[in-house]
């Protein structure tokens, strides 16, 4: 595994920044596949680059910020001609994850997301507070450049902020969870079968919920709870991604439960669903992970205490706490 201090050498650092810019650009192109026009501005209900950017800053360090700026420049260059509004977008898209990272570090955030406070910090500081910067700079410079009427500032700002915040809530936990995934030895086949059933059920139920004209969106939450309780963030984050992608497609094309709704109504309902799913998965996974860690610490303390008792009074622990199969 390459250490962050090794990446800061000139050649590896430059390569890392270029790689981050490429990943940022690729994720932006994916996000732009499902886009809407609100008050004359093109926005995405889920902007994956913000999640990618914050994840890299948390894992590698703040020195990777040029990769975010370069990736944003590449995206703008493929969409429009560089101008004042483009400069504002580059500044906002770079400053927002950097400030979010600084706030999370200040709050003692741990990338393992193994505490409830980490989940709350990612939601409040990383998504909701940090993305105010990108939405304000992006929308504000468009108003100043004359590309956006002043009266359309707030609708554009709200859509911009929601898309960036959803990128943090959906993508960042997924990246942080996948970095710890290893092929675990000795896992029983039943566990693998449960994971396969969960993945298939998440895809099938989500597809039914977002395609049916009945109001069945609530059906995705039992699956998210199941994934969080049994597999924590590694299982819950992919489920949220599946739900979000399918729901975004239905909302943009006004299909399923979004049929007959205006663009604003569809976006409000969509972001309410995505935010609720992401918050449920993130916070519940953090609670379960924290409880599991506490249980392991208690079990370790009990074993250490039993060893101390055995040294002081050999055989005492076995006489007082006999195994279940030896009890009358």
KETORLUM-149447 format. One record per residue (C-alpha): x, y, z; residue in three letters. Coordinates in steps of 0.02 Angstrom, whole numbers, always signed. Each point is the difference from the previous one (the first is absolute). Last residue first. Layout:
+--------+--------+--------+-----+
!     xx !     yy !     zz !   r !
+--------+--------+--------+-----+
!      X !      Y !      Z ! ALA !
...
+--------+--------+--------+-----+
//
This chain:
+--------+--------+--------+-----+
!     xx !     yy !     zz !   r !
+--------+--------+--------+-----+
!  -1290 !  -1490 !  +1740 ! UNK !
!   +130 !   +114 !    -78 ! UNK !
!   +141 !    -78 !   -100 ! UNK !
!    -71 !    +42 !   -174 ! UNK !
!    -30 !   +181 !    +51 ! UNK !
!   +182 !    +28 !    +43 ! UNK !
!    +39 !    +18 !   +185 ! UNK !
!     +6 !   +171 !    +77 ! UNK !
!    +39 !    -22 !   +186 ! UNK !
!   +109 !   -155 !    -12 ! UNK !
!    +82 !    +54 !   -164 ! UNK !
!    +34 !   +173 !    +67 ! UNK !
!    +78 !    -68 !   +158 ! UNK !
!   +114 !   -124 !    -87 ! UNK !
!   +159 !    +90 !    +50 ! UNK !
!    -31 !   +140 !   +126 ! UNK !
!   +111 !   +152 !    -33 ! UNK !
!    +53 !    -49 !   -175 ! UNK !
!   -173 !    -64 !    -44 ! UNK !
!    -78 !   +161 !    +67 ! UNK !
!   +115 !   +104 !   -112 ! UNK !
!    -43 !   -106 !   -151 ! UNK !
!   -186 !    +18 !    +36 ! UNK !
!    +20 !   +189 !     +9 ! UNK !
!    +88 !     +1 !   -169 ! UNK !
!   -140 !   -103 !    -75 ! UNK !
!   -133 !   +114 !    +74 ! UNK !
!    +90 !   +155 !    -64 ! UNK !
!     +7 !    -76 !   -175 ! UNK !
!   -186 !    -38 !     +6 ! UNK !
!    -37 !   +177 !    +57 ! UNK !
!   +108 !    +72 !   -140 ! UNK !
!    -87 !   -111 !   -128 ! UNK !
!   -170 !    +58 !    +62 ! UNK !
!    +51 !   +183 !    -12 ! UNK !
!    +60 !    -26 !   -179 ! UNK !
!   -163 !    -85 !    -47 ! UNK !
!    -98 !   +144 !    +76 ! UNK !
!   +100 !   +127 !   -102 ! UNK !
!    -26 !    -98 !   -161 ! UNK !
!   -187 !    -12 !    +34 ! UNK !
!    -15 !   +187 !    +34 ! UNK !
!   +105 !    +47 !   -151 ! UNK !
!   -102 !   -112 !   -114 ! UNK !
!   -161 !    +78 !    +66 ! UNK !
!    +66 !   +175 !    -30 ! UNK !
!    +62 !    -29 !   -177 ! UNK !
!   -140 !   -111 !    -64 ! UNK !
!   -143 !   +104 !    +70 ! UNK !
!    +82 !   +164 !    -53 ! UNK !
!    +27 !    -63 !   -178 ! UNK !
!   -178 !    -65 !    -17 ! UNK !
!    -76 !   +159 !    +71 ! UNK !
!   +109 !   +111 !   -110 ! UNK !
!    -42 !    -99 !   -156 ! UNK !
!   -188 !     -2 !    +34 ! UNK !
!    -10 !   +185 !    +45 ! UNK !
!   +111 !    +40 !   -149 ! UNK !
!   -120 !    -89 !   -117 ! UNK !
!   -157 !    +75 !    +76 ! UNK !
!    +71 !   +176 !    -18 ! UNK !
!    +65 !    -35 !   -175 ! UNK !
!   -167 !    -70 !    -59 ! UNK !
!    -96 !   +148 !    +72 ! UNK !
!   +118 !   +125 !    -83 ! UNK !
!     -9 !    -89 !   -168 ! UNK !
!   -190 !     -5 !     +7 ! UNK !
!    -85 !   -161 !    +49 ! UNK !
!   -113 !   -102 !   -114 ! UNK !
!    +98 !   -162 !    +21 ! UNK !
!   +128 !     +8 !   +141 ! UNK !
!    -66 !   -160 !    +82 ! UNK !
!    +50 !   -100 !   -155 ! UNK !
!    +74 !   +105 !   -139 ! UNK !
!    +29 !   +187 !    -13 ! UNK !
!   +156 !    -24 !   -111 ! UNK !
!   +111 !    +97 !   +121 ! UNK !
!    -83 !    -79 !   +152 ! UNK !
!    +13 !   -178 !    -68 ! UNK !
!   +185 !    +15 !    -40 ! UNK !
!    +37 !    +81 !   +167 ! UNK !
!    -93 !   -139 !    +92 ! UNK !
!   +101 !   -136 !    -86 ! UNK !
!   +165 !    +83 !    +40 ! UNK !
!    -48 !    +41 !   +179 ! UNK !
!    -65 !   -174 !    +44 ! UNK !
!   +153 !    -87 !    -71 ! UNK !
!   +117 !   +120 !    +90 ! UNK !
!    -93 !    -24 !   +164 ! UNK !
!    +19 !   -189 !    -17 ! UNK !
!   +186 !    +20 !    -36 ! UNK !
!    +21 !   +102 !   +162 ! UNK !
!    -99 !   -123 !   +110 ! UNK !
!   +107 !   -154 !    -28 ! UNK !
!   +174 !    +69 !    +34 ! UNK !
!    -77 !   +123 !   +123 ! UNK !
!    -61 !   -132 !   +121 ! UNK !
!    -17 !   -178 !    -66 ! UNK !
!   -142 !    -75 !   +105 ! UNK !
!    -81 !   +151 !    +81 ! UNK !
!    +37 !   +123 !   -139 ! UNK !
!    -54 !   -118 !   -140 ! UNK !
!   -163 !    -46 !    +87 ! UNK !
!    -37 !   +184 !    +37 ! UNK !
!    +31 !    +43 !   -183 ! UNK !
!   -113 !   -143 !    -54 ! UNK !
!   -138 !    +55 !   +120 ! UNK !
!    +19 !   +177 !    -72 ! UNK !
!    -26 !    -42 !   -184 ! UNK !
!   -185 !    -36 !    +20 ! UNK !
!    -35 !   +181 !    +47 ! UNK !
!     +5 !    +47 !   -185 ! UNK !
!   -162 !    -94 !    -29 ! UNK !
!   -118 !   +144 !    -43 ! UNK !
!    -88 !    -86 !   -145 ! UNK !
!    +52 !    +48 !   -176 ! UNK !
!   +125 !   -143 !     +6 ! UNK !
!   +169 !    +34 !    -77 ! UNK !
!    +94 !    +69 !   +150 ! UNK !
!    -60 !   -131 !   +124 ! UNK !
!    +12 !   -147 !   -121 ! UNK !
!   +180 !    +42 !    -47 ! UNK !
!    +47 !    +26 !   +182 ! UNK !
!    -79 !   -168 !    +46 ! UNK !
!    +96 !    -92 !   -136 ! UNK !
!   +170 !    +82 !    +26 ! UNK !
!     -5 !    -11 !   +190 ! UNK !
!    -67 !   -178 !     -7 ! UNK !
!   +142 !    -57 !   -112 ! UNK !
!   +131 !    +81 !   +112 ! UNK !
!    -80 !    -70 !   +158 ! UNK !
!    -14 !   -175 !    -73 ! UNK !
!   +185 !     +4 !    -47 ! UNK !
!    +50 !    +61 !   +173 ! UNK !
!   -106 !   -135 !    +83 ! UNK !
!    +79 !   -134 !   -110 ! UNK !
!   +173 !    +62 !    +48 ! UNK !
!    -46 !    -13 !   +184 ! UNK !
!    -75 !   -173 !    -24 ! UNK !
!   +161 !    -57 !    -81 ! UNK !
!    +95 !    +28 !   +161 ! UNK !
!   +139 !   +130 !     +5 ! UNK !
!   +164 !    -86 !    +40 ! UNK !
!   +113 !   +129 !    -78 ! UNK !
!    -62 !   +177 !    -37 ! UNK !
!    +39 !    +65 !   -175 ! UNK !
!    +37 !   +179 !    +48 ! UNK !
!   -106 !   +158 !     -7 ! UNK !
!    +79 !   +144 !    +95 ! UNK !
!    +11 !   +121 !   -147 ! UNK !
!   -178 !    -47 !    -48 ! UNK !
!    -72 !    +81 !   +156 ! UNK !
!    +84 !   +170 !    -23 ! UNK !
!    -49 !     +2 !   -185 ! UNK !
!   -182 !    -45 !    +38 ! UNK !
!    -11 !   +122 !   +145 ! UNK !
!    +63 !   +139 !   -117 ! UNK !
!   -116 !    -42 !   -145 ! UNK !
!   -176 !    +10 !    +73 ! UNK !
!     +3 !   +137 !   +133 ! UNK !
!   +138 !   +103 !    -83 ! UNK !
!    -77 !     -5 !   -174 ! UNK !
!   -168 !    +35 !    +79 ! UNK !
!    +70 !   +161 !    +72 ! UNK !
!    +63 !    +53 !   -171 ! UNK !
!   -169 !    -32 !    -83 ! UNK !
!    -97 !    +85 !   +141 ! UNK !
!   +113 !   +154 !     -2 ! UNK !
!    -18 !    +24 !   -188 ! UNK !
!   -190 !    -24 !     +5 ! UNK !
!    -16 !   +125 !   +143 ! UNK !
!   +115 !   +127 !    -82 ! UNK !
!    -92 !    -13 !   -166 ! UNK !
!   -168 !    +30 !    +85 ! UNK !
!    +78 !   +141 !   +102 ! UNK !
!    +85 !    +93 !   -141 ! UNK !
!   -145 !     +1 !   -123 ! UNK !
!    -54 !   +177 !    +42 ! UNK !
!   +175 !    +64 !    -32 ! UNK !
!     -9 !    -60 !   -181 ! UNK !
!   +138 !   -126 !    -42 ! UNK !
!   +131 !    +18 !   -137 ! UNK !
!    +28 !   +183 !    +44 ! UNK !
!   +179 !    -26 !    +61 ! UNK !
!    -48 !    +55 !   +176 ! UNK !
!   -148 !   -120 !     +5 ! UNK !
!   +109 !   -144 !    -60 ! UNK !
!   +131 !    +50 !   +127 ! UNK !
!   -129 !    -15 !   +140 ! UNK !
!    -65 !   -170 !    -54 ! UNK !
!   +171 !    -82 !     +1 ! UNK !
!    +68 !    +95 !   +150 ! UNK !
!   -155 !    -32 !   +107 ! UNK !
!    -26 !   -182 !    -50 ! UNK !
!   +184 !    -42 !    +21 ! UNK !
!    +12 !    +82 !   +171 ! UNK !
!   -163 !    -68 !    +71 ! UNK !
!    +72 !   -172 !    -37 ! UNK !
!   +102 !     -1 !   +159 ! UNK !
!   -147 !    +30 !   +117 ! UNK !
!   -124 !   -135 !    -55 ! UNK !
!   +116 !   -134 !    -67 ! UNK !
!   +164 !     -3 !    +95 ! UNK !
!    -48 !    +95 !   +157 ! UNK !
!   -174 !    -64 !    +43 ! UNK !
!     -3 !   -168 !    -90 ! UNK !
!   +182 !    -48 !    +21 ! UNK !
!     -2 !    +61 !   +180 ! UNK !
!   -156 !   -102 !    +42 ! UNK !
!    +79 !   -157 !    -72 ! UNK !
!   +162 !    +29 !    +93 ! UNK !
!    -94 !    +35 !   +163 ! UNK !
!    -87 !   -168 !    -17 ! UNK !
!   +167 !    -87 !     +2 ! UNK !
!    +82 !   -126 !   -117 ! UNK !
!     +9 !   +114 !   -152 ! UNK !
!   +173 !    -73 !    -37 ! UNK !
!    +49 !   +170 !    -70 ! UNK !
!     +8 !    +73 !   +175 ! UNK !
!    -65 !   +176 !    +31 ! UNK !
!    +77 !    +95 !   +145 ! UNK !
!   -111 !   +154 !    -19 ! UNK !
!   +145 !   +105 !    -63 ! UNK !
!    +37 !   -134 !   -128 ! UNK !
!   -179 !     +7 !    -60 ! UNK !
!     +6 !   +190 !    -12 ! UNK !
!   +161 !     -6 !   -100 ! UNK !
!    -71 !   -133 !   -118 ! UNK !
!   -158 !   +102 !    -28 ! UNK !
!   +106 !   +153 !    -36 ! UNK !
!   +100 !    -96 !   -130 ! UNK !
!   -159 !    -80 !    -71 ! UNK !
!    -80 !   +172 !    -26 ! UNK !
!   +157 !    +95 !    -53 ! UNK !
!    +29 !   -101 !   -158 ! UNK !
!   -177 !     -6 !    -70 ! UNK !
!    -25 !   +183 !    +49 ! UNK !
!   +159 !    +64 !    -79 ! UNK !
!    -26 !    -99 !   -160 ! UNK !
!   -182 !    +54 !     -9 ! UNK !
!    +46 !   +182 !    +29 ! UNK !
!   +132 !     -7 !   -136 ! UNK !
!   -128 !    -74 !   -118 ! UNK !
!   -122 !   +141 !    +38 ! UNK !
!   +135 !   +127 !    -41 ! UNK !
!    +35 !    -82 !   -168 ! UNK !
!    +64 !   -164 !    -74 ! UNK !
!   -102 !    -55 !   -153 ! UNK !
!   -127 !   -137 !    +29 ! UNK !
!    -28 !   -184 !    +31 ! UNK !
!   +164 !    -90 !    -37 ! UNK !
!   +105 !   +140 !    +74 ! UNK !
!   -108 !     +3 !   +156 ! UNK !
!    +34 !   -184 !    +35 ! UNK !
!   +187 !    +19 !    -30 ! UNK !
!     +8 !   +152 !   +114 ! UNK !
!    -90 !    -98 !   +136 ! UNK !
!   +126 !   -142 !    -14 ! UNK !
!   +144 !   +123 !    +13 ! UNK !
!    -74 !    +79 !   +157 ! UNK !
!    -28 !   -169 !    +81 ! UNK !
!   +174 !    -60 !    -46 ! UNK !
!    +72 !   +162 !    +70 ! UNK !
!    -80 !    -46 !   +169 ! UNK !
!   +113 !   -153 !    +25 ! UNK !
!   +107 !    +89 !   +132 ! UNK !
!   -148 !     -6 !   +119 ! UNK !
!    +38 !   -180 !    +45 ! UNK !
!     -7 !   -177 !    -68 ! UNK !
!   -151 !    -80 !    +85 ! UNK !
!   -102 !   +151 !    +53 ! UNK !
!    +42 !   +104 !   -153 ! UNK !
!    -31 !   -148 !   -115 ! UNK !
!   -170 !    -35 !    +78 ! UNK !
!    -50 !   +184 !     -9 ! UNK !
!    +39 !     +5 !   -186 ! UNK !
!    -88 !   -163 !    -44 ! UNK !
!   -157 !    +52 !    +94 ! UNK !
!     +0 !   +169 !    -85 ! UNK !
!    +31 !    -84 !   -168 ! UNK !
!   -159 !   -107 !    +18 ! UNK !
!   -125 !   +143 !    -31 ! UNK !
!   -173 !    -72 !    +31 ! UNK !
!   -151 !   +104 !    -53 ! UNK !
!   +109 !    +71 !   -140 ! UNK !
!     -8 !   +183 !    -50 ! UNK !
!    -13 !    +98 !   -163 ! UNK !
!    -51 !   +180 !    +33 ! UNK !
!   -143 !    +87 !    -90 ! UNK !
!   -112 !    +11 !   +153 ! UNK !
!    +19 !   -186 !    +26 ! UNK !
!    +62 !   -106 !   -145 ! UNK !
!    +16 !   -183 !    +43 ! UNK !
!   +138 !   -127 !    -11 ! UNK !
!    +14 !   -189 !     -3 ! UNK !
!   +149 !    -44 !   -109 ! UNK !
!    +87 !   +150 !    +78 ! UNK !
!    +44 !   -102 !   +155 ! UNK !
!    +92 !   -128 !   -106 ! UNK !
!    +98 !   +138 !    -86 ! UNK !
!    +41 !    +71 !   +170 ! UNK !
!    +61 !   -171 !    +61 ! UNK !
!   +119 !     -7 !   -149 ! UNK !
!    +64 !   +177 !    +30 ! UNK !
!    +32 !    -32 !   +184 ! UNK !
!    +85 !   -165 !    -40 ! UNK !
!   +112 !    +87 !   -126 ! UNK !
!    +40 !   +144 !   +118 ! UNK !
!    +40 !   -125 !   +138 ! UNK !
!   +118 !    -92 !   -116 ! UNK !
!    +86 !   +162 !    -48 ! UNK !
!    +20 !    +45 !   +183 ! UNK !
!    +67 !   -173 !    +41 ! UNK !
!   +125 !     +6 !   -143 ! UNK !
!    +62 !   +170 !    +56 ! UNK !
!    +19 !    -62 !   +179 ! UNK !
!    +88 !   -161 !    -55 ! UNK !
!   +127 !   +104 !   -100 ! UNK !
!    +28 !   +140 !   +125 ! UNK !
!     +3 !    -98 !   +164 ! UNK !
!   -163 !    +28 !    +93 ! UNK !
!    -58 !   -176 !    -39 ! UNK !
!   +133 !    -72 !   +116 ! UNK !
!    -69 !   +102 !   +144 ! UNK !
!   -175 !    -69 !    -37 ! UNK !
!    +60 !   -181 !    +17 ! UNK !
!    -11 !   -121 !   -146 ! UNK !
!    -69 !   -172 !    +48 ! UNK !
+--------+--------+--------+-----+
//
